[in-house]
Each structure stands twice: as structure tokens, then as C-alpha cells.
């Protein structure tokens, strides 16, 4: 089993890269989807509300976003709640797919969470800031949140030091597919 970690800056194209690799019928784990699923669980939402002292019962994600934009320590509190649960799900994924040739795990904060040592291959997806902003806004995000989250991450140059491959995602989808294919050929 070869564990491929896909990471990169905010809105760099990590999911696109991981899904292209996944088309080889390889199991795929997405840490962001895992976090989204946590917010669908009543017990997790209750923990978040308690930890952040949120009284409003309406849109919890909207309240969380408002809270972390007002206080940058809020994100650290959320990560302390969510990251151990995401790691448990990741371990379940690894165990249930241990007989597969390749496993793809998309983890945005792979380097920041010091997880690189657990992967056989780490692919970093890079893209120009203007492209990333455009993608983030297209998905319904806003510039204030993008800037806040982007500043929280390590610089690309720092992250790249821990990665086996860097894919620059500033061109077309077909160029991106060629870059990914060239990397995977090395491990076939």
C-alpha cells in the first residue's frame, strides 16, 4: 500500500488533483469532507457551541465563521476539537483499505499538523494567489475569510520542503492531468 498525501495552499486545486488520482479507482479520504460531516453530528455541534460560547441555534457554520474572524484563537479551539476526530476517521480509512495499491488522502493542513512522515508520497499543489482567490470566491467564499485562512497557513516555500512533488496548478485541466500522470508513472 502506498499512501499519497495531497496538500497545498487554500484553493490551490488539491481536491481536483486528488480526484484525478482517484480516477484510477483508488480509495480517497478528504479531511475537509470529514470536518463537514462532523458539523452534521449533534454532539459535535453541541461541543462547538459550548467551547465557543455560541447561543444561536441557527446556522452553526455561519456563527463559527463570525467567531473565528473576530478572534483568531477560536480556530485553534476548533482544531483541538476536530483534528483528533478527523485523525480517527483517517485511521479507519487506512485500516479498511490496507489491501489497496494506492490510497489518496487530501489533507489541507498535512504539513502544519506534522503528518508528512505518515505518507509514502506527499504532493504539494501550488497556484498563484490571484487564481486561488478566484477559485475561493467562485465556490461562495469571501475575500475576508480567504485572507484570514491563507495567512494562517505556512508559506508555500516552507511546506514544499516536506513534500516529494510539487504540482503548479496555474494552467488548464489537461496540463494538470499530464503533470499528475508523470508523477504517478514513477510509482507504477
Backbone bond lengths (Angstrom), bond angles and torsions (degrees), N, CA, C in turn:
res aa  C-N    CA-C-N  psi(-1)  N-CA   C-N-CA  omega(-1)  CA-C   N-CA-C  phi
1 X - - - 1.454 - - 1.529 108.81 -
2 X 1.323 115.34 129.58 1.460 121.62 176.32 1.524 107.77 -111.93
3 X 1.325 115.29 119.46 1.466 120.92 -179.62 1.525 108.86 -93.57
4 X 1.333 114.70 119.36 1.463 121.25 179.99 1.529 108.31 -105.97
5 X 1.317 116.24 118.74 1.452 121.13 175.42 1.522 109.09 -97.21
6 X 1.322 115.62 128.16 1.465 120.82 177.50 1.527 106.96 -111.77
7 X 1.310 115.61 123.98 1.455 120.89 -179.40 1.523 108.80 -140.82
8 X 1.308 116.42 176.93 1.454 120.58 179.93 1.507 110.62 160.63
9 X 1.292 115.20 179.59 1.462 120.96 -179.81 1.530 110.58 -73.21
10 X 1.303 114.75 166.14 1.453 122.77 179.73 1.526 111.08 -55.05
11 X 1.339 117.02 126.60 1.471 124.22 176.77 1.531 113.38 60.39
12 X 1.324 115.68 32.04 1.466 119.84 -179.76 1.529 112.74 -84.20
13 X 1.330 116.62 -18.19 1.459 120.34 -178.19 1.519 112.86 113.84
14 X 1.327 117.43 21.04 1.467 122.40 -178.93 1.523 111.53 -57.04
15 X 1.326 116.42 -47.44 1.464 120.65 -177.63 1.520 110.86 -64.34
16 X 1.301 117.40 -40.63 1.468 121.19 178.27 1.529 109.77 -61.13
17 X 1.330 116.87 -46.29 1.461 121.07 179.17 1.528 110.00 -61.23
18 X 1.328 116.98 -48.89 1.466 120.84 -178.47 1.531 111.30 -61.10
19 X 1.322 116.92 -40.34 1.470 119.95 -179.23 1.527 111.48 -69.82
20 X 1.311 117.82 -32.86 1.470 120.18 176.01 1.532 109.23 -65.46
21 X 1.318 117.02 -43.54 1.465 120.58 177.54 1.533 109.73 -64.06
22 X 1.311 116.42 -41.68 1.468 123.10 -178.76 1.533 112.27 -59.43
23 X 1.315 117.55 -28.08 1.468 120.63 -179.19 1.519 112.16 -58.44
24 X 1.321 116.84 -15.25 1.453 120.86 173.75 1.524 110.84 -78.05
25 X 1.330 115.79 16.38 1.476 123.65 -178.44 1.521 112.80 61.86
26 X 1.311 115.73 38.79 1.448 120.79 177.39 1.529 108.78 -99.86
27 X 1.327 117.36 142.23 1.472 120.46 178.00 1.531 110.97 -60.02
28 X 1.334 114.54 144.85 1.467 121.55 -172.21 1.525 110.07 -132.23
29 X 1.329 116.04 129.61 1.463 123.38 176.35 1.522 107.80 -117.98
30 X 1.334 115.98 131.49 1.460 121.31 -179.33 1.527 108.30 -122.24
31 X 1.327 117.39 111.62 1.464 122.04 -177.57 1.526 112.01 -61.68
32 X 1.342 117.37 -37.73 1.472 119.85 178.68 1.532 111.13 -63.38
33 X 1.332 117.01 -41.34 1.468 119.87 177.52 1.523 110.87 -64.17
34 X 1.306 115.72 -36.87 1.457 120.96 177.70 1.540 110.18 -60.59
35 X 1.321 116.47 -44.85 1.473 121.11 178.49 1.532 110.02 -64.13
36 X 1.339 116.86 -43.26 1.475 120.04 177.51 1.523 110.82 -57.48
37 X 1.321 116.55 -40.46 1.465 120.74 179.25 1.523 112.08 -67.65
38 X 1.326 117.35 -30.98 1.462 120.25 176.56 1.528 110.61 -60.56
39 X 1.335 116.05 -39.24 1.466 120.26 -178.88 1.530 112.34 -70.30
40 X 1.306 117.77 -7.81 1.464 121.86 175.46 1.525 111.01 -90.15
41 X 1.340 116.52 -6.81 1.465 121.83 -178.55 1.522 109.87 -98.65
42 X 1.305 114.28 124.47 1.460 121.00 -175.35 1.538 112.36 -56.96
43 X 1.308 117.46 -42.59 1.467 120.37 -177.55 1.530 111.88 -64.42
44 X 1.326 116.62 -38.65 1.464 119.93 177.97 1.528 110.06 -66.62
45 X 1.318 116.94 -45.18 1.468 121.21 179.32 1.531 109.97 -59.01
46 X 1.334 116.69 -41.16 1.467 119.88 178.22 1.531 111.24 -62.95
47 X 1.331 116.44 -39.86 1.470 120.39 178.37 1.527 110.91 -64.71
48 X 1.316 116.27 -41.88 1.468 121.21 179.22 1.526 109.73 -62.86
49 X 1.321 116.16 -48.06 1.472 120.17 -179.17 1.526 111.16 -59.92
50 X 1.322 116.15 -41.14 1.464 120.34 179.72 1.528 110.54 -67.14
51 X 1.327 116.74 -47.68 1.463 122.28 -177.41 1.530 111.59 -61.75
52 X 1.348 115.93 -37.80 1.463 120.16 -176.19 1.525 112.93 -100.19
53 X 1.327 115.59 1.39 1.465 121.25 -179.93 1.539 111.40 57.20
54 X 1.324 115.31 48.49 1.466 121.67 178.47 1.527 108.40 -95.13
55 X 1.312 115.20 125.54 1.471 120.47 -178.61 1.531 112.03 -96.87
56 X 1.335 115.88 -29.57 1.463 121.98 -175.70 1.527 110.64 -65.92
57 X 1.320 116.90 131.73 1.465 121.57 -179.59 1.522 113.19 -95.41
58 X 1.298 117.25 0.15 1.471 119.42 -176.73 1.519 110.48 -75.04
59 X 1.291 119.74 -126.98 1.464 124.53 -174.82 1.526 111.11 -74.79
60 X 1.335 116.43 101.33 1.464 121.26 -176.06 1.534 111.61 -62.41
61 X 1.316 117.58 -38.81 1.467 119.83 -179.25 1.524 111.68 -64.32
62 X 1.317 115.88 -37.97 1.462 120.48 177.80 1.534 109.87 -65.02
63 X 1.321 116.39 -41.12 1.469 121.23 179.27 1.529 111.22 -67.32
64 X 1.323 116.68 -40.09 1.459 121.26 178.87 1.525 109.83 -63.97
65 X 1.333 116.43 -45.07 1.466 120.82 179.58 1.529 110.34 -60.16
66 X 1.314 116.14 -44.89 1.466 120.55 178.66 1.534 110.07 -60.31
67 X 1.330 116.18 -41.21 1.466 120.66 -178.35 1.524 111.87 -66.50
68 X 1.348 117.75 -44.17 1.467 117.39 -177.11 1.525 112.43 -75.68
69 X 1.327 118.29 -23.17 1.464 119.15 175.12 1.527 110.99 -73.13
70 X 1.340 116.66 -25.35 1.463 120.81 178.65 1.527 112.47 -85.29
71 X 1.348 116.00 -28.60 1.462 120.23 -175.91 1.529 108.90 -145.05
72 X 1.333 116.13 111.31 1.472 119.45 -174.93 1.528 112.92 -66.01
73 X 1.324 118.89 -16.96 1.465 121.48 177.06 1.530 112.35 -72.34
74 X 1.313 116.66 -18.20 1.461 121.17 179.19 1.524 110.78 -60.87
75 X 1.316 116.95 -40.80 1.465 120.52 -179.31 1.526 110.86 -62.76
76 X 1.322 117.08 -37.85 1.467 120.76 177.34 1.526 110.44 -63.18
77 X 1.322 116.50 -40.58 1.465 120.55 178.30 1.533 110.39 -63.67
78 X 1.312 116.01 -42.53 1.467 120.60 179.03 1.521 111.41 -63.97
79 X 1.325 115.63 -41.60 1.462 119.80 179.79 1.523 110.99 -63.67
80 X 1.328 117.66 -36.67 1.469 120.51 177.67 1.522 111.41 -63.73
81 X 1.314 116.41 -31.32 1.466 120.60 176.68 1.523 111.69 -78.55
82 X 1.319 116.47 -47.39 1.463 121.27 -170.43 1.527 114.49 -82.47
83 X 1.317 118.02 -41.60 1.466 120.18 -172.34 1.530 113.99 -57.83
84 X 1.346 119.83 -44.11 1.467 117.95 177.69 1.543 112.50 -61.71
85 X 1.309 117.02 -35.47 1.464 120.71 178.92 1.532 111.31 -70.01
86 X 1.327 115.88 -38.37 1.466 120.10 177.35 1.531 109.49 -66.07
87 X 1.312 117.15 -40.61 1.471 120.20 178.96 1.527 111.31 -63.51
88 X 1.328 116.77 -37.82 1.480 119.79 176.45 1.525 110.47 -61.66
89 X 1.325 116.16 -44.26 1.469 120.20 178.11 1.524 111.05 -63.97
90 X 1.314 116.30 -37.73 1.457 120.92 178.34 1.530 109.61 -64.06
91 X 1.324 117.43 -42.02 1.466 120.89 178.57 1.533 110.74 -63.54
92 X 1.328 116.70 -41.26 1.477 120.40 176.76 1.522 110.52 -60.24
93 X 1.315 115.44 -43.55 1.459 121.39 178.88 1.535 110.43 -59.85
94 X 1.329 116.50 -47.30 1.459 121.08 -178.89 1.528 111.42 -62.43
95 X 1.313 116.80 -43.49 1.469 121.11 -179.55 1.525 110.93 -66.09
96 X 1.319 116.56 -44.47 1.474 119.25 -176.82 1.527 113.10 -72.14
97 X 1.314 117.43 -13.34 1.469 121.11 -179.71 1.530 112.86 -120.79
98 X 1.319 116.79 23.79 1.468 120.54 -173.41 1.528 113.77 -64.65
99 X 1.320 118.39 -17.64 1.466 120.77 -179.09 1.528 113.43 -95.48
100 X 1.301 117.47 6.48 1.464 121.60 -178.89 1.531 110.27 -88.29
101 X 1.337 115.38 153.82 1.464 120.21 -178.26 1.531 111.50 -69.42
102 X 1.335 116.46 -51.16 1.459 122.52 179.80 1.518 109.73 -124.16
103 X 1.318 116.20 141.93 1.463 122.25 170.95 1.523 106.60 -123.67
104 X 1.320 115.99 133.75 1.464 120.78 179.27 1.514 108.02 -109.36
105 X 1.320 115.69 125.57 1.458 120.89 178.38 1.521 108.12 -125.73
106 X 1.317 115.00 115.90 1.466 120.61 178.45 1.519 108.10 -94.87
107 X 1.327 115.16 112.94 1.462 120.77 -175.73 1.525 108.29 -133.42
108 X 1.336 116.81 102.09 1.469 120.52 -176.66 1.530 114.31 -54.89
109 X 1.313 117.60 -40.07 1.468 120.78 -177.39 1.527 111.47 -103.88
110 X 1.306 117.14 34.93 1.463 122.96 -177.74 1.527 111.27 -56.22
111 X 1.304 117.37 -46.30 1.468 121.34 -178.81 1.525 110.52 -72.93
112 X 1.328 116.71 -47.27 1.468 121.06 -179.45 1.531 111.35 -60.14
113 X 1.343 116.34 -31.63 1.473 121.47 -179.71 1.523 112.51 -88.02
114 X 1.319 116.51 4.27 1.467 122.73 178.60 1.535 112.55 56.61
115 X 1.328 115.39 46.49 1.462 121.28 -178.85 1.529 113.92 -104.35
116 X 1.320 117.94 -4.22 1.468 121.18 -174.22 1.531 112.38 -56.20
117 X 1.312 117.32 -35.31 1.473 120.61 -176.60 1.531 112.66 -65.39
118 X 1.320 118.10 -15.75 1.458 121.72 -179.26 1.531 113.28 -88.35
119 X 1.330 116.59 0.14 1.460 120.94 -176.79 1.511 111.17 -115.05
120 X 1.326 114.91 148.60 1.461 120.90 176.65 1.526 110.39 -81.16
121 X 1.338 115.28 -33.91 1.462 121.98 179.84 1.527 107.60 -136.61
122 X 1.315 116.89 130.95 1.464 120.50 174.03 1.523 107.36 -119.58
123 X 1.330 114.30 122.66 1.462 121.59 179.10 1.524 108.17 -108.29
124 X 1.312 114.98 126.09 1.466 120.80 177.01 1.524 109.06 -102.53
125 X 1.325 116.28 128.95 1.462 121.39 178.57 1.527 107.67 -103.70
126 X 1.315 114.89 123.44 1.459 122.19 -177.11 1.527 109.15 -118.46
127 X 1.309 115.96 151.15 1.458 120.99 176.59 1.523 108.79 -159.00
128 X 1.319 115.55 153.26 1.463 120.01 177.21 1.526 110.00 -59.65
129 X 1.321 115.68 147.02 1.464 120.78 -178.26 1.529 111.30 -57.06
130 X 1.342 117.23 -43.33 1.473 119.59 -177.45 1.535 110.60 -61.34
131 X 1.338 117.69 -36.33 1.468 120.70 177.34 1.526 111.05 -68.38
132 X 1.330 115.37 -40.30 1.462 119.72 -179.61 1.526 111.41 -66.06
133 X 1.329 116.11 -42.63 1.474 120.32 177.64 1.530 109.90 -59.97
134 X 1.318 116.30 -45.92 1.464 121.68 -179.52 1.536 110.80 -58.98
135 X 1.327 116.77 -45.00 1.474 120.89 178.91 1.523 111.08 -64.15
136 X 1.326 116.12 -43.02 1.466 120.92 -177.98 1.533 110.61 -63.22
137 X 1.307 116.34 -44.13 1.467 120.79 179.61 1.530 110.65 -66.41
138 X 1.327 116.85 -38.40 1.462 121.62 -179.84 1.530 111.26 -62.17
139 X 1.337 116.62 -30.61 1.466 120.97 179.23 1.530 112.65 -85.53
140 X 1.329 116.31 7.34 1.460 119.82 176.44 1.513 114.96 97.41
141 X 1.317 117.47 5.48 1.456 120.38 178.25 1.517 111.19 -80.28
142 X 1.310 115.95 175.13 1.461 120.54 178.21 1.526 109.54 -125.45
143 X 1.301 116.01 158.59 1.463 122.53 -174.56 1.529 112.56 -62.88
144 X 1.318 117.80 -38.09 1.462 121.55 -179.55 1.532 110.50 -61.69
145 X 1.322 116.72 -46.85 1.466 121.08 179.81 1.524 110.41 -66.52
146 X 1.339 116.44 -42.45 1.469 119.92 178.04 1.523 110.11 -56.41
147 X 1.318 116.82 -50.69 1.470 121.22 -177.65 1.524 111.21 -60.64
148 X 1.326 116.32 -43.04 1.462 121.17 179.98 1.530 110.79 -60.70
149 X 1.334 116.16 -51.15 1.463 120.45 -177.42 1.527 112.15 -69.13
150 X 1.310 116.46 -37.80 1.463 121.02 -178.90 1.532 111.24 -64.61
151 X 1.318 116.85 -39.79 1.471 121.32 -179.54 1.527 111.53 -68.38
152 X 1.322 116.48 -25.91 1.469 121.38 -179.21 1.522 112.73 -71.87
153 X 1.310 116.98 -25.76 1.460 120.17 -176.13 1.525 110.93 -81.08
154 X 1.329 114.61 156.13 1.461 119.58 173.40 1.519 109.38 -61.53
155 X 1.306 116.60 154.89 1.461 120.55 175.60 1.522 108.77 -64.08
156 X 1.338 115.64 148.04 1.462 120.67 179.90 1.522 111.59 -54.81
157 X 1.318 116.93 -42.61 1.471 120.49 -178.18 1.528 111.37 -60.13
158 X 1.328 117.58 -34.11 1.462 121.73 177.40 1.524 111.05 -71.72
159 X 1.333 116.38 -43.98 1.470 120.65 -178.89 1.523 111.58 -63.82
160 X 1.310 115.96 -40.14 1.472 120.98 -176.23 1.525 112.55 -59.05
161 X 1.322 117.27 -27.84 1.463 121.48 -179.44 1.532 111.84 -61.24
162 X 1.336 116.82 -25.20 1.450 122.01 -176.30 1.526 113.00 -98.40
163 X 1.328 116.68 4.01 1.459 121.22 -172.94 1.523 111.88 -110.45
164 X 1.324 115.00 150.30 1.464 121.20 178.97 1.520 111.98 -83.98
165 X 1.336 115.81 -31.12 1.464 120.93 -177.72 1.520 109.34 -140.53
166 X 1.322 115.11 147.04 1.460 121.25 174.86 1.520 107.23 -122.25
167 X 1.320 115.46 127.52 1.463 121.38 175.47 1.521 107.17 -111.35
168 X 1.324 116.04 119.72 1.462 120.48 176.21 1.523 106.98 -90.15
169 X 1.323 115.31 118.50 1.457 122.24 -173.64 1.528 111.06 -108.06
170 X 1.330 116.11 70.14 1.463 120.79 178.99 1.521 112.28 -117.86
171 X 1.330 116.39 3.24 1.460 119.59 -175.51 1.525 110.30 -117.04
172 X 1.312 116.03 -156.17 1.470 121.03 -176.18 1.524 111.85 -76.62
173 X 1.309 115.05 167.18 1.460 122.22 177.20 1.531 110.70 -62.67
174 X 1.320 117.07 -37.83 1.467 119.58 -179.41 1.533 111.10 -66.39
175 X 1.319 117.85 -36.94 1.471 121.46 176.41 1.526 109.55 -66.59
176 X 1.320 116.43 -40.65 1.464 121.68 178.27 1.535 110.15 -60.61
177 X 1.318 116.97 -43.89 1.476 120.99 179.62 1.519 111.08 -61.44
178 X 1.310 117.37 -40.07 1.472 121.39 178.73 1.530 110.13 -63.28
179 X 1.326 116.82 -43.51 1.470 120.95 179.70 1.530 110.59 -61.00
180 X 1.321 116.37 -42.85 1.467 120.87 -179.56 1.528 110.36 -66.77
181 X 1.316 116.71 -44.65 1.470 121.63 179.26 1.525 110.62 -58.51
182 X 1.325 117.31 -42.42 1.467 121.82 179.51 1.527 111.71 -62.53
183 X 1.305 116.91 -36.60 1.481 120.31 177.47 1.528 109.66 -69.58
184 X 1.316 117.35 -47.89 1.463 120.86 -175.96 1.526 112.70 -64.96
185 X 1.321 117.21 -30.32 1.472 121.19 178.74 1.529 111.08 -58.47
186 X 1.314 116.52 -30.45 1.467 121.50 -179.30 1.534 112.58 -67.54
187 X 1.331 116.14 -18.00 1.463 120.12 -174.86 1.514 113.62 -114.46
188 X 1.317 116.90 3.83 1.466 120.76 -178.30 1.503 112.25 -75.90
